[in-house]
């Protein structure tokens, strides 16, 4: 990774207040905590900057959506890994995982 890249886990750690709600998160597939990632403001057509595609990053989630998803576990003592796993599951399935309903 170059100096201006970060990981998906590092971006998730900034949520809910450390990223602008106007941003979208992009990450390299397969999505894992250590995937290269970036949070950028997209244009009105939701097109990312050319640099994002050049770096091989795909749309993951809008920051506002990620924050909403994380609200489901806001009262838990969720680990950083749990938070990241929840968002990855949601991004891949557009649904919450079954384990979220068991607590």
Contact map, one row per residue, 1 for C-alpha under 8 A:
1111110000000000000000000000000000010000000000000000000000000000000000000000000000000000000000000000000
1111100000000000000000000000000000000000000000000000000000000000000000000000000000000000000000000000000
1111110000000000000000000000000000000000000000000000000000000000000000000000000000000000000000000000000
1111110000000000000000000000000000000000000000000000000000000000000000000000000000000000000000000000000
1111111000000000000000000000000000011100000000000000000000000000000000000000000000000000000000000000000
1011111101100000000000000000000000011100000000000000000000000000000000000000000000000000000000000000000
0000111111100000000000000010000011111100000000000000000000000000000000000000000000000000000000000000000
0000011111110000000000000010000111111100000000000000000000000000000000000000000000010000000000000000000
0000001111111000000000000000000011100000000000000000000000000000000000000000000110010000000000000000000
0000011111111100000000000000000000000000000000000000000000000000000000000000000000000000000000000000000
0000011111111110001000000000000000001110000000000000000000000000000000000000000000000000000000000000000
0000000111111110000000000000000000000000000000000000000000000000000000000000000100110000000000000000000
0000000011111110000000000000000000000000000000000000000000000000000000000000000100000000000000000000000
0000000001111111111000000000000000000000000000000000000000000000000000000000000000000000000000000000000
0000000000111111111000000000000000000000000000000000000000000000011000000000000000000000000000000000000
0000000000000111111000000000000000000000000000000000000000000000001001000000000000000000000000000000000
0000000000000111111100000000000000000000000000000000000000000000000000000000000000000000000000000000000
0000000000000111111100000000000000000000000000000000000000000000000000000000000000000000000000000000000
0000000000100111111110100000000000000010000000000000000000000010000000000000000000000000000000000000000
0000000000000000111111100000000000000000000000000000000000000010000000000000000000000000000000000000000
0000000000000000001111110000000000000000000000000000000000000111000000000000000000000000000000000000000
0000000000000000000111110000000000000000110000000000000000000111000000000000000000000000000000000000000
0000000000000000001111111000000000000011110000000000000000000111000000000000000000000000000000000000000
0000000000000000000011111100000000000011110000000000000000111110000000000000000000000000000000000000000
0000000000000000000000111110000000001111000000000000000000111110000000000000000000000000000000000000000
0000000000000000000000011111000000001111000000000001000011111000000000000000000000000000000000000000000
0000001100000000000000001111101000111100000000000000000111110000000000000000000000000000000000000000000
0000000000000000000000000111111000111000000000000000000111000000000000000000000000000000000000000000000
0000000000000000000000000011111100100000000000000000000011000000000000000000000000000000000000000000000
0000000000000000000000000001111100100000000000000000000000000000000000000000000000000000000000000000000
0000000000000000000000000011111110100000000000000000000000000000000000000000000000000001000000000000000
0000000100000000000000000000111111100000000000000000000000000000000000000000000000000001000000000000000
0000001110000000000000000000001111100000000000000000000000000000000000000000000010011000000000000000000
0000001110000000000000000000000111110000000000000000000000000000000000000000000000000000000000000000000
0000001110000000000000000011111111111000000000000000000000000000000000000000000000000000000000000000000
1000111100000000000000000011000001111100000000000000000010000000000000000000000000000000000000000000000
0000111100100000000000001111000000111110000000000000000010000000000000000000000000000000000000000000000
0000111100100000000000001110000000011111000000000001000010000000000000000000000000000000000000000000000
0000000000100000001000111100000000001111100000000000000000000000000000000000000000000000000000000000000
0000000000000000000000111100000000000111110000010000000000000000000000000000000000000000000000000000000
0000000000000000000001110000000000000011111000010000000000000000000000000000000000000000000000000000000
0000000000000000000001110000000000000001111111111000000000000000000000000000000000000000000000000000000
0000000000000000000000000000000000000000111111110000000000000000000000000000000000000000000000000000000
0000000000000000000000000000000000000000011111100000000000000000000000000000000000000000000000000000000
0000000000000000000000000000000000000000011111100000000000000000000000000000000000000000000000000000000
0000000000000000000000000000000000000000011111110000000000000000000000000000000000000000000000000000000
0000000000000000000000000000000000000000011111111000000000000000000000000000000000000000000000000000000
0000000000000000000000000000000000000001111001111111100000000000000000000000000000000000000000000000000
0000000000000000000000000000000000000000010000111111100000000000000000000000000000000000000000000000000
0000000000000000000000000000000000000000000000011111110000000000000000000000000000000000000000000000000
0000000000000000000000000000000000000000000000011111111000000000000000000000000000000000000000000000000
0000000000000000000000000100000000000100000000011111111111000000000000000000000000000000000000000000000
0000000000000000000000000000000000000000000000011111111111000000000000000000000000000000000000000000000
0000000000000000000000000000000000000000000000000111111110000000000000000000000000000000000000000000000
0000000000000000000000000000000000000000000000000011111110000000000000000000000000000000000000000000000
0000000000000000000000000011000000000000000000000001111111000000000000000000000000000000000000000000000
0000000000000000000000000111100000011100000000000001111111100000000000000000000000000000000000000000000
0000000000000000000000000111100000000000000000000001100111110000000000000000000000000000000000000000000
0000000000000000000000011110000000000000000000000000000011111000000000000000000000000000000000000000000
0000000000000000000000011110000000000000000000000000000001111100000000000000000000000000001000000000000
0000000000000000000000011100000000000000000000000000000000111110110000000000000000000000001000000000000
0000000000000000000011111000000000000000000000000000000000011111110000000000000000000000000000000000000
0000000000000000001111111000000000000000000000000000000000001111111000000000000000000000000000000000000
0000000000000000000011100000000000000000000000000000000000000111111100000000000000000000000000000000000
0000000000000000000000000000000000000000000000000000000000001111111110000000000000000000000000000000000
0000000000000010000000000000000000000000000000000000000000001111111111000000000000000010000000000000000
0000000000000011000000000000000000000000000000000000000000000011111111100000000000000000000000000000000
0000000000000000000000000000000000000000000000000000000000000001111111110000000000000000000000000000000
0000000000000000000000000000000000000000000000000000000000000000111111111000000000000110010000000000000
0000000000000001000000000000000000000000000000000000000000000000011111111100000000100110000000000000000
0000000000000000000000000000000000000000000000000000000000000000001111111100000000000000000000000000000
0000000000000000000000000000000000000000000000000000000000000000000111111110000000000000000000000001000
0000000000000000000000000000000000000000000000000000000000000000000011111111010000000000000000000001000
0000000000000000000000000000000000000000000000000000000000000000000001111111110000000000000000000000000
0000000000000000000000000000000000000000000000000000000000000000000000011111100000000000000000000000000
0000000000000000000000000000000000000000000000000000000000000000000000001111110000000000000000000000000
0000000000000000000000000000000000000000000000000000000000000000000000000111111000000000000000000000000
0000000000000000000000000000000000000000000000000000000000000000000000001101111111100000000000000000000
0000000000000000000000000000000000000000000000000000000000000000000000000000111111100000000000000000000
0000000010011000000000000000000000000000000000000000000000000000000000000000011111110000000000000000000
0000000010000000000000000000000010000000000000000000000000000000000000000000011111111000000000000000000
0000000000000000000000000000000000000000000000000000000000000000000000000000011111111100000000000000000
0000000000010000000000000000000000000000000000000000000000000000000001000000011111111110000000000000000
0000000110010000000000000000000010000000000000000000000000000000000000000000000111111111000000000000000
0000000000000000000000000000000010000000000000000000000000000000000000000000000011111111100000000000000
0000000000000000000000000000000000000000000000000000000000000000000011000000000001111111110000011000000
0000000000000000000000000000000000000000000000000000000000000000010011000000000000111111111000000000000
0000000000000000000000000000001100000000000000000000000000000000000000000000000000011111111100000000000
0000000000000000000000000000000000000000000000000000000000000000000000000000000000001111111111111000000
0000000000000000000000000000000000000000000000000000000000000000000010000000000000000111111111111000000
0000000000000000000000000000000000000000000000000000000000011000000000000000000000000011111111100000000
0000000000000000000000000000000000000000000000000000000000000000000000000000000000000001111111000000000
0000000000000000000000000000000000000000000000000000000000000000000000000000000000000000111111110000000
0000000000000000000000000000000000000000000000000000000000000000000000000000000000000000111111110000000
0000000000000000000000000000000000000000000000000000000000000000000000000000000000000000111011111000000
0000000000000000000000000000000000000000000000000000000000000000000000000000000000000100110011111101000
0000000000000000000000000000000000000000000000000000000000000000000000000000000000000100110000111111100
0000000000000000000000000000000000000000000000000000000000000000000000000000000000000000000000011111110
0000000000000000000000000000000000000000000000000000000000000000000000000000000000000000000000001111111
0000000000000000000000000000000000000000000000000000000000000000000000011000000000000000000000011111111
0000000000000000000000000000000000000000000000000000000000000000000000000000000000000000000000001111111
0000000000000000000000000000000000000000000000000000000000000000000000000000000000000000000000000111111
0000000000000000000000000000000000000000000000000000000000000000000000000000000000000000000000000011111
